[in-house]
Amino acid sequence: MAGLRRNNFIISGVVCILCFPFLLIVAGMWSRFLPREYFSKATVELKGASDYEYHQALMKALGRLGAAGEIRDIRQTDLKEIGAFDTDPVQAARKANEAAETLRQTSQFPVKIWEKAEPAMDPSLPRVGFILLCAGGVGLLCATVGVALIVFGLIRPKPPLMQGA
């Protein structure tokens, strides 16, 4: 019975160790088949507006992008970056430029477009390196548990034999 328990620890340890390459392979294959998304951004400046008016104008411009856009502040300036995601880099740049132009045309305040969006060269999503790093970290954690189980199974003392009466 004790030998069976020891074997269970060793088998469990081997299974945990095999999780490491399995997780890396699955993460690599999964990230390979995710759609590539590109991000382009246009930089604008809106002067003379209160925070509320500024927010309303930016939300109107962002509404043109739908869920595939974002607005970022550039610290300690009046500049904002209007960005767009799309599976086509040219479309991402077009959407960001349209949002900036919409903001310029519909705003009650002067808007200056500092930089037009250009098509991105590399996809911003999925972050394959990050996905593989996370899978590798979880796999290493499983492998560490597996090594501990194997060591515990190998050095666990055998129970004393019961002597007959």
DSSP file (Angstrom, degrees, kcal/mol; ACC not computed):
  #  RESIDUE AA STRUCTURE BP1 BP2  ACC     N-H-->O    O-->H-N    N-H-->O    O-->H-N    TCO  KAPPA ALPHA  PHI   PSI    X-CA   Y-CA   Z-CA
    1    1 A M     >        0   0    0      0, 0.0     4,-1.7     0, 0.0     5,-0.1   0.000 360.0 360.0 360.0 -40.4    0.0    0.0    0.0
    2    2 A A  H  >  +     0   0    0      1,-0.2     4,-2.1     2,-0.2     5,-0.2   0.873 360.0  53.9 -66.5 -36.7    2.8    2.4    0.9
    3    3 A G  H  > S+     0   0    0      1,-0.2     4,-2.4     2,-0.2    -1,-0.2   0.868 105.6  53.9 -64.6 -35.6    4.5    1.7   -2.5
    4    4 A L  H  > S+     0   0    0      2,-0.2     4,-1.9     1,-0.2    -1,-0.2   0.901 108.1  49.0 -64.3 -41.5    1.3    2.6   -4.3
    5    5 A R  H  X S+     0   0    0     -4,-1.7     4,-1.8     2,-0.2    -2,-0.2   0.904 110.6  50.8 -64.8 -40.9    1.2    6.0   -2.5
    6    6 A R  H  X S+     0   0    0     -4,-2.1     4,-2.0     1,-0.2    -2,-0.2   0.918 109.8  50.2 -62.5 -43.1    4.8    6.7   -3.4
    7    7 A N  H  X S+     0   0    0     -4,-2.4     4,-3.0     1,-0.2     5,-0.2   0.861 105.7  56.9 -63.9 -35.2    4.1    5.9   -7.0
    8    8 A N  H  X S+     0   0    0     -4,-1.9     4,-2.5     2,-0.2    -1,-0.2   0.907 107.4  48.1 -61.8 -41.3    1.1    8.2   -7.0
    9    9 A F  H  X S+     0   0    0     -4,-1.8     4,-2.2     2,-0.2    -2,-0.2   0.921 113.9  46.7 -64.3 -43.1    3.3   11.1   -5.9
   10   10 A I  H  X S+     0   0    0     -4,-2.0     4,-2.3     2,-0.2    -2,-0.2   0.925 113.8  46.9 -66.9 -44.6    5.9   10.3   -8.6
   11   11 A I  H  X S+     0   0    0     -4,-3.0     4,-2.3     1,-0.2    -2,-0.2   0.917 112.5  50.2 -63.8 -42.9    3.3    9.9  -11.3
   12   12 A S  H  X S+     0   0    0     -4,-2.5     4,-2.3    -5,-0.2    -1,-0.2   0.894 110.1  51.7 -61.5 -39.5    1.6   13.2  -10.2
   13   13 A G  H  X S+     0   0    0     -4,-2.2     4,-2.3     2,-0.2    -2,-0.2   0.916 108.7  49.3 -63.3 -44.0    4.9   14.9  -10.3
   14   14 A V  H  X S+     0   0    0     -4,-2.3     4,-2.2     2,-0.2    -2,-0.2   0.910 110.6  51.0 -62.8 -42.2    5.7   13.7  -13.8
   15   15 A V  H  X S+     0   0    0     -4,-2.3     4,-0.7     1,-0.2    -1,-0.2   0.913 110.4  49.5 -61.2 -42.9    2.3   14.9  -15.0
   16   16 A C  H >X S+     0   0    0     -4,-2.3     3,-0.8     1,-0.2     4,-0.5   0.899 110.0  50.7 -64.0 -40.1    2.9   18.3  -13.5
   17   17 A I  H >< S+     0   0    0     -4,-2.3     3,-1.2     1,-0.2    -1,-0.2   0.889 105.8  55.9 -64.6 -38.5    6.3   18.6  -15.1
   18   18 A L  H 3X S+     0   0    0     -4,-2.2     4,-1.5     1,-0.2    -1,-0.2   0.654  91.8  73.8 -69.4 -13.9    4.7   17.7  -18.5
   19   19 A C  H <X S+     0   0    0     -3,-0.8     4,-3.1    -4,-0.7    -1,-0.2   0.833  85.3  66.8 -65.6 -31.4    2.4   20.6  -18.1
   20   20 A F  H <X S+     0   0    0     -3,-1.2     4,-1.9    -4,-0.5    -1,-0.2   0.963 107.5  33.7 -58.9 -58.6    5.2   23.0  -18.8
   21   21 A P  H  > S+     0   0    0      0, 0.0     4,-2.5     0, 0.0     5,-0.2   0.879 117.8  56.3 -67.0 -32.9    5.8   22.1  -22.5
   22   22 A F  H  X S+     0   0    0     -4,-1.5     4,-2.6     1,-0.2     5,-0.2   0.939 108.0  47.0 -61.2 -46.5    2.1   21.4  -23.0
   23   23 A L  H  X S+     0   0    0     -4,-3.1     4,-2.6     1,-0.2     5,-0.2   0.897 112.5  49.9 -63.7 -40.1    1.2   25.0  -21.8
   24   24 A L  H  X S+     0   0    0     -4,-1.9     4,-2.4    -5,-0.2    -1,-0.2   0.915 112.4  47.0 -64.3 -42.2    3.8   26.6  -24.0
   25   25 A I  H  X S+     0   0    0     -4,-2.5     4,-2.5     2,-0.2     5,-0.2   0.935 114.4  46.2 -65.6 -45.8    2.7   24.6  -27.1
   26   26 A V  H  X S+     0   0    0     -4,-2.6     4,-2.8    -5,-0.2    -2,-0.2   0.919 113.9  48.3 -63.8 -43.6   -1.0   25.4  -26.5
   27   27 A A  H  X S+     0   0    0     -4,-2.6     4,-2.6    -5,-0.2     5,-0.2   0.902 112.3  49.4 -64.1 -40.9   -0.3   29.1  -25.8
   28   28 A G  H  X S+     0   0    0     -4,-2.4     4,-1.4    -5,-0.2    -2,-0.2   0.922 114.6  43.6 -63.5 -44.5    1.9   29.4  -28.9
   29   29 A M  H  X S+     0   0    0     -4,-2.5     4,-1.3     2,-0.2    -2,-0.2   0.904 114.3  50.8 -66.9 -41.0   -0.8   27.7  -31.1
   30   30 A W  H  X S+     0   0    0     -4,-2.8     4,-0.6     1,-0.2     3,-0.5   0.931 112.2  45.4 -63.6 -45.8   -3.6   29.8  -29.6
   31   31 A S  H  < S+     0   0    0     -4,-2.6     3,-0.3     1,-0.2    -1,-0.2   0.772 106.5  61.7 -71.4 -23.4   -1.8   33.1  -30.1
   32   32 A R  H  < S+     0   0    0     -4,-1.4    -1,-0.2    -5,-0.2    -2,-0.2   0.853 107.5  42.9 -67.5 -34.0   -0.9   32.1  -33.6
   33   33 A F  H  < S+     0   0    0     -4,-1.3    -1,-0.2    -3,-0.5    -2,-0.2   0.472  88.0 106.8 -96.0  -1.7   -4.5   31.8  -34.6
   34   34 A L  S  < S-     0   0    0     -4,-0.6     2,-0.1    -3,-0.3    91,-0.0  -0.501  82.7-100.5 -71.0 145.5   -5.8   35.0  -32.9
   35   35 A P        -     0   0    0      0, 0.0     2,-0.4     0, 0.0    -1,-0.1  -0.420  34.6-119.5 -68.2 142.7   -6.5   37.8  -35.4
   36   36 A R        -     0   0    0     51,-0.1     2,-0.4    -2,-0.1    -3,-0.0  -0.675  29.2-163.6 -81.9 131.9   -3.9   40.5  -35.7
   37   37 A E  B     -A  125   0A   0     88,-2.5    87,-2.2    -2,-0.4    88,-1.9  -0.958   3.5-152.3-120.1 138.8   -5.0   44.0  -34.7
   38   38 A Y  E     -B   86   0B   0     48,-3.5    48,-1.8    -2,-0.4     2,-0.4  -0.815   4.4-149.8-109.4 148.1   -3.2   47.2  -35.6
   39   39 A F  E     +B   85   0B   0     83,-0.4     2,-0.3    -2,-0.3    46,-0.2  -0.973  16.0 175.4-122.1 128.6   -3.3   50.4  -33.6
   40   40 A S  E     -B   84   0B   0     44,-2.1    44,-2.6    -2,-0.4     2,-0.4  -0.962   9.3-163.7-128.4 149.2   -2.9   53.9  -35.1
   41   41 A K  E     -B   83   0B   0     -2,-0.3     2,-0.4    42,-0.2    77,-0.3  -0.986  12.0-156.3-138.6 145.5   -3.3   57.3  -33.4
   42   42 A A  E     -B   82   0B   0     40,-2.6    40,-3.1    -2,-0.4     2,-0.5  -0.925  19.9-136.6-113.9 143.5   -3.7   60.9  -34.3
   43   43 A T  E     +BC  81 115B   0     72,-2.3    71,-1.9    -2,-0.4    72,-1.8  -0.888  28.0 174.4-106.1 127.2   -2.6   63.7  -31.9
   44   44 A V  E     -BC  80 113B   0     36,-2.8    36,-2.7    -2,-0.5     2,-0.4  -0.881  21.3-149.6-129.4 159.8   -5.0   66.7  -31.4
   45   45 A E  E     -BC  79 112B   0     67,-2.3    67,-2.6    -2,-0.3     2,-0.5  -0.999   8.0-170.5-131.0 130.1   -5.1   69.8  -29.2
   46   46 A L  E     - C   0 111B   0     32,-1.0     2,-0.3    -2,-0.4     3,-0.3  -0.966  13.4-171.4-123.0 112.4   -8.3   71.3  -28.0
   47   47 A K        +     0   0    0     63,-1.6     3,-0.1    -2,-0.5    -2,-0.0  -0.773  57.9  24.3-108.7 149.7   -7.9   74.7  -26.3
   48   48 A G  S    S+     0   0    0     -2,-0.3     2,-0.3     1,-0.3    -1,-0.2   0.499  86.8 119.7  86.9   4.9  -10.4   76.9  -24.5
   49   49 A A        -     0   0    0     -3,-0.3    -1,-0.3    61,-0.1     2,-0.1  -0.756  61.8-121.1-103.8 148.6  -12.8   74.2  -23.4
   50   50 A S     >  -     0   0    0     -2,-0.3     4,-2.8    -3,-0.1     5,-0.2  -0.339  37.4-101.2 -74.2 168.5  -13.8   73.2  -19.9
   51   51 A D  H  > S+     0   0    0      1,-0.2     4,-2.5     2,-0.2     5,-0.1   0.892 123.8  49.6 -59.6 -39.7  -13.1   69.6  -18.8
   52   52 A Y  H  > S+     0   0    0      2,-0.2     4,-2.6     1,-0.2    -1,-0.2   0.943 113.7  44.0 -65.7 -47.8  -16.8   68.7  -19.4
   53   53 A E  H  > S+     0   0    0      1,-0.2     4,-2.4     2,-0.2    -2,-0.2   0.892 114.3  50.9 -64.6 -39.0  -17.0   70.3  -22.8
   54   54 A Y  H  X S+     0   0    0     -4,-2.8     4,-2.3     2,-0.2    -1,-0.2   0.924 110.6  48.6 -63.0 -44.4  -13.7   68.7  -23.7
   55   55 A H  H  X S+     0   0    0     -4,-2.5     4,-2.4    -5,-0.2    -2,-0.2   0.911 111.0  50.5 -62.7 -43.3  -14.9   65.3  -22.6
   56   56 A Q  H  X S+     0   0    0     -4,-2.6     4,-1.9     1,-0.2    -2,-0.2   0.913 110.9  48.5 -62.4 -43.0  -18.1   65.7  -24.6
   57   57 A A  H  X S+     0   0    0     -4,-2.4     4,-1.9     1,-0.2    -1,-0.2   0.906 112.8  47.8 -64.9 -40.9  -16.3   66.6  -27.8
   58   58 A L  H  X S+     0   0    0     -4,-2.3     4,-2.7     1,-0.2    -1,-0.2   0.884 109.9  52.4 -67.8 -37.5  -13.9   63.7  -27.4
   59   59 A M  H  X S+     0   0    0     -4,-2.4     4,-2.1     2,-0.2    -1,-0.2   0.870 108.1  52.0 -66.6 -34.9  -16.7   61.2  -26.7
   60   60 A K  H  X S+     0   0    0     -4,-1.9     4,-0.8     2,-0.2    -1,-0.2   0.918 112.4  45.0 -65.5 -42.7  -18.5   62.4  -29.9
   61   61 A A  H >< S+     0   0    0     -4,-1.9     3,-0.6     1,-0.2     4,-0.5   0.898 113.7  49.6 -67.0 -39.7  -15.3   61.8  -31.9
   62   62 A L  H >X S+     0   0    0     -4,-2.7     3,-1.3     1,-0.2     4,-1.1   0.829  99.4  66.4 -69.5 -31.0  -14.8   58.5  -30.2
   63   63 A G  H 3< S+     0   0    0     -4,-2.1    -1,-0.2     1,-0.3    -2,-0.2   0.811  93.9  60.8 -58.3 -29.3  -18.4   57.5  -30.9
   64   64 A R  T << S+     0   0    0     -4,-0.8    -1,-0.3    -3,-0.6    -2,-0.2   0.792 104.7  48.3 -67.9 -27.0  -17.4   57.5  -34.6
   65   65 A L  T X4 S-     0   0    0     -3,-1.3     3,-0.9    -4,-0.5    -1,-0.2   0.706  96.0-155.7 -84.4 -20.7  -14.8   54.8  -33.9
   66   66 A G  G ><  -     0   0    0     -4,-1.1     3,-0.5     1,-0.2    -1,-0.2  -0.515  59.5 -28.1  75.4-149.0  -17.2   52.6  -31.9
   67   67 A A  G 3  S+     0   0    0      1,-0.2    -1,-0.2    -2,-0.2    -4,-0.1   0.576 126.3  77.3 -78.5  -9.1  -15.7   50.1  -29.4
   68   68 A A  G <  S+     0   0    0     -3,-0.9    17,-3.2    -6,-0.1     2,-0.3  -0.035  85.6  72.9 -95.4  33.5  -12.4   49.9  -31.3
   69   69 A G  E <   -D   84   0B   0     -3,-0.5     2,-0.3    15,-0.2    15,-0.2  -0.921  51.8-170.8-140.8 166.7  -11.0   53.2  -30.2
   70   70 A E  E     -D   83   0B   0     13,-2.0    13,-3.3    -2,-0.3     2,-0.4  -0.990  15.6-139.8-154.7 158.0   -9.4   55.0  -27.3
   71   71 A I  E     -D   82   0B   0     -2,-0.3     2,-0.4    11,-0.2    11,-0.2  -0.985  20.0-170.5-122.9 130.2   -8.3   58.4  -26.1
   72   72 A R  E     -D   81   0B   0      9,-2.3     9,-2.8    -2,-0.4     2,-0.3  -0.948  18.6-129.2-122.4 141.1   -5.1   59.0  -24.1
   73   73 A D  E     -D   80   0B   0     -2,-0.4     2,-0.7     7,-0.2     7,-0.2  -0.630  13.4-139.1 -80.6 143.3   -3.9   62.1  -22.4
   74   74 A I    >   -     0   0    0      5,-1.9     3,-1.2    -2,-0.3     5,-0.3  -0.942  40.6-106.4-100.3 117.3   -0.3   63.2  -23.1
   75   75 A R  T 3  S+     0   0    0     -2,-0.7     3,-0.1     1,-0.2     4,-0.1  -0.023  90.9   1.9 -52.8 140.4    0.9   64.3  -19.6
   76   76 A Q  T 3  S+     0   0    0      1,-0.2     2,-0.3     2,-0.0    -1,-0.2   0.736 115.1  87.0  56.4  30.7    1.3   67.9  -18.8
   77   77 A T  S <  S-     0   0    0     -3,-1.2    -1,-0.2     2,-0.2    -3,-0.1  -0.895  83.2-119.3-141.1 173.1    0.0   69.1  -22.1
   78   78 A D  S    S+     0   0    0     -2,-0.3   -32,-1.0    -3,-0.1     2,-0.2   0.258  78.7 115.3 -93.7   9.9   -3.4   69.9  -23.7
   79   79 A L  E     -B   45   0B   0     -5,-0.3    -5,-1.9   -34,-0.2     2,-0.3  -0.541  44.3-171.2 -85.9 146.2   -2.7   67.2  -26.3
   80   80 A K  E     -BD  44  73B   0    -36,-2.7   -36,-2.8    -2,-0.2     2,-0.6  -0.971  17.3-137.4-131.6 148.3   -4.7   64.0  -26.7
   81   81 A E  E     -BD  43  72B   0     -9,-2.8    -9,-2.3    -2,-0.3     2,-0.7  -0.937  11.8-160.6-106.6 123.0   -4.1   60.9  -28.7
   82   82 A I  E     -BD  42  71B   0    -40,-3.1   -40,-2.6    -2,-0.6     2,-0.3  -0.914  21.2-174.9-101.9 115.3   -7.2   59.5  -30.5
   83   83 A G  E     -BD  41  70B   0    -13,-3.3   -13,-2.0    -2,-0.7     2,-0.3  -0.783  13.7-163.8-116.9 156.4   -6.4   55.9  -31.4
   84   84 A A  E     -BD  40  69B   0    -44,-2.6   -44,-2.1    -2,-0.3     2,-0.4  -0.994   8.1-148.4-138.7 143.9   -8.2   53.2  -33.4
   85   85 A F  E     +B   39   0B   0    -17,-3.2     2,-0.3    -2,-0.3   -46,-0.2  -0.860  27.7 151.4-106.8 144.5   -7.8   49.4  -33.6
   86   86 A D  E     -B   38   0B   0    -48,-1.8   -48,-3.5    -2,-0.4     6,-0.1  -0.961  53.1-118.9-163.5 158.5   -8.5   47.4  -36.7
   87   87 A T  S    S+     0   0    0     -2,-0.3   -51,-0.1   -50,-0.2   -48,-0.1   0.650 106.1  61.1 -75.4 -13.8   -7.4   44.2  -38.4
   88   88 A D  S  > S-     0   0    0    -50,-0.1     4,-2.1     1,-0.1     5,-0.2  -0.967  77.2-149.0-112.4 122.8   -6.2   46.3  -41.4
   89   89 A P  H  > S+     0   0    0      0, 0.0     4,-1.9     0, 0.0    31,-0.3   0.843  98.2  52.5 -62.3 -33.4   -3.5   48.9  -40.6
   90   90 A V  H  > S+     0   0    0      2,-0.2     4,-2.3     1,-0.2     5,-0.1   0.906 109.8  48.7 -68.1 -40.8   -4.7   51.3  -43.2
   91   91 A Q  H  > S+     0   0    0      2,-0.2     4,-2.7     1,-0.2    -1,-0.2   0.874 108.2  54.5 -66.2 -37.1   -8.3   51.1  -41.9
   92   92 A A  H  X S+     0   0    0     -4,-2.1     4,-2.1     2,-0.2    -1,-0.2   0.930 111.1  45.0 -61.9 -44.4   -7.0   51.8  -38.3
   93   93 A A  H  X S+     0   0    0     -4,-1.9     4,-2.4     2,-0.2    24,-0.3   0.904 112.5  51.7 -65.7 -40.8   -5.2   54.9  -39.5
   94   94 A R  H  X S+     0   0    0     -4,-2.3     4,-2.5     1,-0.2    -2,-0.2   0.917 109.9  49.2 -62.4 -43.5   -8.3   56.0  -41.5
   95   95 A K  H  X S+     0   0    0     -4,-2.7     4,-2.3     2,-0.2    -1,-0.2   0.915 111.6  48.3 -62.9 -43.4  -10.6   55.6  -38.5
   96   96 A A  H  X S+     0   0    0     -4,-2.1     4,-2.1     1,-0.2    -1,-0.2   0.911 113.5  47.5 -64.3 -41.5   -8.2   57.6  -36.2
   97   97 A N  H  X S+     0   0    0     -4,-2.4     4,-2.5     2,-0.2    -2,-0.2   0.881 110.8  51.8 -67.2 -37.6   -7.9   60.4  -38.7
   98   98 A E  H  X S+     0   0    0     -4,-2.5     4,-2.7     2,-0.2    -2,-0.2   0.902 109.6  49.7 -64.0 -41.0  -11.7   60.5  -39.2
   99   99 A A  H  X S+     0   0    0     -4,-2.3     4,-2.3     2,-0.2    -2,-0.2   0.913 112.1  47.6 -65.0 -41.6  -12.2   60.8  -35.5
  100  100 A A  H  X S+     0   0    0     -4,-2.1     4,-2.1     2,-0.2    -2,-0.2   0.904 113.7  47.6 -64.9 -40.9   -9.7   63.6  -35.2
  101  101 A E  H  X S+     0   0    0     -4,-2.5     4,-2.4     2,-0.2    -2,-0.2   0.888 110.3  52.1 -68.2 -38.4  -11.3   65.4  -38.2
  102  102 A T  H  X S+     0   0    0     -4,-2.7     4,-2.5     2,-0.2     5,-0.2   0.913 109.7  50.1 -61.0 -42.9  -14.8   64.9  -36.7
  103  103 A L  H  X S+     0   0    0     -4,-2.3     4,-1.4     1,-0.2    -2,-0.2   0.917 111.7  48.1 -61.3 -43.2  -13.5   66.4  -33.5
  104  104 A R  H  < S+     0   0    0     -4,-2.1     7,-0.2     1,-0.2    -2,-0.2   0.886 116.5  42.6 -66.0 -39.1  -12.1   69.4  -35.4
  105  105 A Q  H  < S+     0   0    0     -4,-2.4    -2,-0.2     1,-0.2    -1,-0.2   0.842 120.3  38.7 -77.9 -34.2  -15.3   70.0  -37.4
  106  106 A T  H  < S+     0   0    0     -4,-2.5    -2,-0.2    -5,-0.2    -1,-0.2   0.592  91.2 102.8 -96.5 -10.8  -17.9   69.5  -34.7
  107  107 A S     <  -     0   0    0     -4,-1.4     4,-0.1    -5,-0.2   -53,-0.0  -0.459  61.8-147.3 -77.1 145.1  -16.1   71.2  -31.8
  108  108 A Q  S    S+     0   0    0     -2,-0.1    -1,-0.1     2,-0.1    -4,-0.0   0.597  84.6  65.3 -79.6 -12.6  -17.1   74.7  -30.7
  109  109 A F  S    S-     0   0    0      1,-0.1     2,-0.2   -55,-0.0   -61,-0.1  -0.741 102.1 -86.2-112.1 156.7  -13.5   75.3  -29.8
  110  110 A P        -     0   0    0      0, 0.0   -63,-1.6     0, 0.0     2,-0.5  -0.419  44.1-167.8 -66.1 131.3  -10.4   75.5  -31.9
  111  111 A V  E     -C   46   0B   0     -7,-0.2     2,-0.5   -65,-0.2   -65,-0.2  -0.976   5.2-162.8-121.3 130.3   -8.9   72.1  -32.5
  112  112 A K  E     -C   45   0B   0    -67,-2.6   -67,-2.3    -2,-0.5     2,-0.9  -0.959  12.8-144.3-114.6 127.8   -5.5   71.6  -34.0
  113  113 A I  E     +C   44   0B   0     -2,-0.5   -69,-0.3   -69,-0.2     3,-0.2  -0.817  19.8 179.9 -90.1 110.0   -4.4   68.3  -35.4
  114  114 A W  E     +     0   0B   0    -71,-1.9     2,-0.4    -2,-0.9   -70,-0.2   0.857  67.6  12.0 -79.2 -37.8   -0.8   68.0  -34.6
  115  115 A E  E     -C   43   0B   0    -72,-1.8   -72,-2.3     0, 0.0    -1,-0.3  -0.968  69.9-139.1-148.0 125.6   -0.1   64.6  -36.1
  116  116 A K        -     0   0    0     -2,-0.4     2,-0.2   -74,-0.2   -75,-0.1  -0.510  35.2-100.9 -80.6 152.7   -2.2   62.5  -38.4
  117  117 A A        -     0   0    0    -24,-0.3   -75,-0.1    -2,-0.2    -1,-0.1  -0.471  35.6-161.2 -73.1 142.8   -2.4   58.7  -37.9
  118  118 A E        -     0   0    0    -77,-0.3   -77,-0.2    -2,-0.2   -22,-0.0  -0.913  32.9 -88.3-120.9 151.9   -0.2   56.5  -40.1
  119  119 A P        -     0   0    0      0, 0.0   -29,-0.1     0, 0.0     2,-0.1  -0.333  46.9-118.1 -59.9 136.5   -0.7   52.8  -40.7
  120  120 A A        -     0   0    0    -31,-0.3   -80,-0.1     1,-0.1   -28,-0.1  -0.464  11.9-150.7 -75.3 146.7    1.1   50.7  -38.2
  121  121 A M  S    S+     0   0    0     -2,-0.1    -1,-0.1     1,-0.1   -83,-0.0   0.844  80.6  36.8 -84.4 -36.7    3.9   48.4  -39.4
  122  122 A D  S    S-     0   0    0    -83,-0.1   -83,-0.4   -33,-0.0    -1,-0.1  -0.884  90.5-105.6-118.8 147.4    3.5   45.7  -36.7
  123  123 A P        -     0   0    0      0, 0.0   -85,-0.3     0, 0.0   -36,-0.1  -0.426  17.3-156.9 -68.7 144.9    0.3   44.4  -35.0
  124  124 A S        +     0   0    0    -87,-2.2   -86,-0.2     1,-0.2   -88,-0.0   0.668  64.9  83.8 -93.5 -19.7   -0.3   45.6  -31.5
  125  125 A L  B    S+A   37   0A   0    -88,-1.9   -88,-2.5     1,-0.1    -1,-0.2  -0.981  73.2  34.1-134.2 147.1   -2.5   42.6  -30.6
  126  126 A P  S    S-     0   0    0      0, 0.0     2,-1.5     0, 0.0     3,-0.2   0.646  73.1-145.1 -76.4 155.1   -2.2   39.8  -29.7
  127  127 A R     >  -     0   0    0      1,-0.2     4,-2.3    -2,-0.1     5,-0.2  -0.681  21.9-179.5 -86.3  88.0    0.9   40.3  -27.5
  128  128 A V  H  > S+     0   0    0     -2,-1.5     4,-2.7     1,-0.2     5,-0.2   0.886  76.6  53.3 -61.4 -42.9    2.4   36.9  -28.3
  129  129 A G  H  > S+     0   0    0      1,-0.2     4,-2.3     2,-0.2    -1,-0.2   0.906 110.5  47.5 -60.1 -41.9    5.5   37.4  -26.1
  130  130 A F  H  > S+     0   0    0      2,-0.2     4,-2.5     1,-0.2    -1,-0.2   0.901 111.4  50.7 -66.3 -41.2    3.3   38.3  -23.1
  131  131 A I  H  X S+     0   0    0     -4,-2.3     4,-2.4     1,-0.2    -2,-0.2   0.927 113.1  45.4 -62.3 -45.3    1.0   35.3  -23.7
  132  132 A L  H  X S+     0   0    0     -4,-2.7     4,-2.7     2,-0.2    -2,-0.2   0.868 111.2  53.5 -67.8 -35.7    4.1   32.9  -23.9
  133  133 A L  H  X S+     0   0    0     -4,-2.3     4,-2.3    -5,-0.2    -2,-0.2   0.925 110.8  46.1 -64.0 -44.0    5.6   34.5  -20.9
  134  134 A C  H  X S+     0   0    0     -4,-2.5     4,-2.5     2,-0.2     5,-0.2   0.928 114.3  47.6 -63.7 -44.9    2.4   33.9  -18.8
  135  135 A A  H  X S+     0   0    0     -4,-2.4     4,-2.6     1,-0.2    -2,-0.2   0.901 112.4  50.0 -64.0 -40.0    2.1   30.3  -20.1
  136  136 A G  H  X S+     0   0    0     -4,-2.7     4,-2.7     2,-0.2    -1,-0.2   0.889 110.1  50.7 -64.7 -39.2    5.8   29.7  -19.3
  137  137 A G  H  X S+     0   0    0     -4,-2.3     4,-2.0     2,-0.2    -2,-0.2   0.928 113.3  43.9 -63.7 -45.8    5.4   31.1  -15.8
  138  138 A V  H  X S+     0   0    0     -4,-2.5     4,-2.4     2,-0.2    -2,-0.2   0.900 114.1  51.8 -65.8 -39.6    2.4   28.9  -15.1
  139  139 A G  H  X S+     0   0    0     -4,-2.6     4,-2.6    -5,-0.2  -119,-0.3   0.896 109.1  49.5 -63.6 -40.5    4.2   26.0  -16.6
  140  140 A L  H  X S+     0   0    0     -4,-2.7     4,-2.4     2,-0.2    -1,-0.2   0.882 109.2  52.6 -65.7 -37.2    7.3   26.6  -14.5
  141  141 A L  H  X S+     0   0    0     -4,-2.0     4,-2.1     2,-0.2    -2,-0.2   0.936 111.5  46.0 -62.2 -45.5    5.1   26.8  -11.4
  142  142 A C  H  X S+     0   0    0     -4,-2.4     4,-2.4     1,-0.2    -2,-0.2   0.908 112.1  51.4 -63.0 -41.5    3.5   23.4  -12.3
  143  143 A A  H  X S+     0   0    0     -4,-2.6     4,-2.5     2,-0.2    -1,-0.2   0.881 108.2  52.2 -64.5 -37.1    6.9   21.9  -13.0
  144  144 A T  H  X S+     0   0    0     -4,-2.4     4,-2.3     2,-0.2    -1,-0.2   0.916 110.3  47.5 -64.4 -42.8    8.2   23.1   -9.6
  145  145 A V  H  X S+     0   0    0     -4,-2.1     4,-2.4     1,-0.2    -2,-0.2   0.899 111.0  53.4 -63.1 -39.4    5.3   21.4   -7.9
  146  146 A G  H  X S+     0   0    0     -4,-2.4     4,-2.3     2,-0.2    -2,-0.2   0.907 108.2  48.2 -62.7 -42.5    6.0   18.3  -10.0
  147  147 A V  H  X S+     0   0    0     -4,-2.5     4,-2.8     1,-0.2     5,-0.2   0.918 111.2  51.3 -63.7 -42.4    9.6   18.2   -8.9
  148  148 A A  H  X S+     0   0    0     -4,-2.3     4,-2.7     1,-0.2    -2,-0.2   0.907 109.9  49.7 -61.6 -41.3    8.5   18.6   -5.3
  149  149 A L  H  X S+     0   0    0     -4,-2.4     4,-2.5     2,-0.2    -1,-0.2   0.912 111.8  48.0 -63.7 -42.3    6.0   15.8   -5.6
  150  150 A I  H  X S+     0   0    0     -4,-2.3     4,-2.0     2,-0.2    -2,-0.2   0.942 113.4  46.8 -64.0 -46.4    8.7   13.5   -7.1
  151  151 A V  H  X S+     0   0    0     -4,-2.8     4,-2.5     1,-0.2     5,-0.2   0.928 113.1  49.4 -61.5 -44.0   11.2   14.3   -4.4
  152  152 A F  H  X S+     0   0    0     -4,-2.7     4,-1.1     1,-0.2    -1,-0.2   0.897 111.4  50.0 -61.9 -39.8    8.6   13.8   -1.7
  153  153 A G  H  < S+     0   0    0     -4,-2.5    -1,-0.2    -5,-0.2    -2,-0.2   0.826 113.9  45.4 -67.5 -31.2    7.6   10.5   -3.3
  154  154 A L  H  < S+     0   0    0     -4,-2.0    -2,-0.2     1,-0.2    -1,-0.2   0.850 120.1  36.1 -81.9 -34.9   11.2    9.3   -3.4
  155  155 A I  H  < S+     0   0    0     -4,-2.5    -2,-0.2    -5,-0.2    -1,-0.2   0.468  83.0 120.7-100.2   0.0   12.3   10.3    0.1
  156  156 A R  S  < S-     0   0    0     -4,-1.1  -150,-0.0    -5,-0.2     2,-0.0  -0.445  70.2-114.9 -64.0 128.0    9.1    9.6    1.9
  157  157 A P        -     0   0    0      0, 0.0    -1,-0.1     0, 0.0    -2,-0.1  -0.340  25.1-116.1 -67.4 144.5    9.9    7.0    4.6
  158  158 A K        -     0   0    0      1,-0.1     3,-0.1    -3,-0.1  -155,-0.0  -0.561  33.8-108.2 -75.2 142.0    8.4    3.7    4.3
  159  159 A P        -     0   0    0      0, 0.0    -1,-0.1     0, 0.0  -157,-0.1  -0.419  43.8 -95.1 -67.9 147.9    6.0    2.8    7.1
  160  160 A P        -     0   0    0      0, 0.0     2,-0.2     0, 0.0     0, 0.0  -0.313  41.9-107.4 -64.0 145.6    7.4    0.1    9.5
  161  161 A L        -     0   0    0     -3,-0.1     2,-0.5     1,-0.1    -3,-0.0  -0.511  31.0-121.8 -72.6 138.3    6.3   -3.4    8.8
  162  162 A M        -     0   0    0     -2,-0.2     2,-0.3    -3,-0.1    -1,-0.1  -0.682  24.2-136.3 -83.0 130.7    3.9   -4.8   11.2
  163  163 A Q        -     0   0    0     -2,-0.5    -1,-0.0     1,-0.1     2,-0.0  -0.664  23.0-110.3 -88.6 141.7    5.1   -7.9   12.9
  164  164 A G              0   0    0     -2,-0.3    -1,-0.1     1,-0.1     0, 0.0  -0.301 360.0 360.0 -69.6 153.1    2.8  -10.8   13.3
  165  165 A A              0   0    0     -2,-0.0    -1,-0.1     0, 0.0    -2,-0.0   0.446 360.0 360.0 -81.6 360.0    1.4  -11.7   16.7
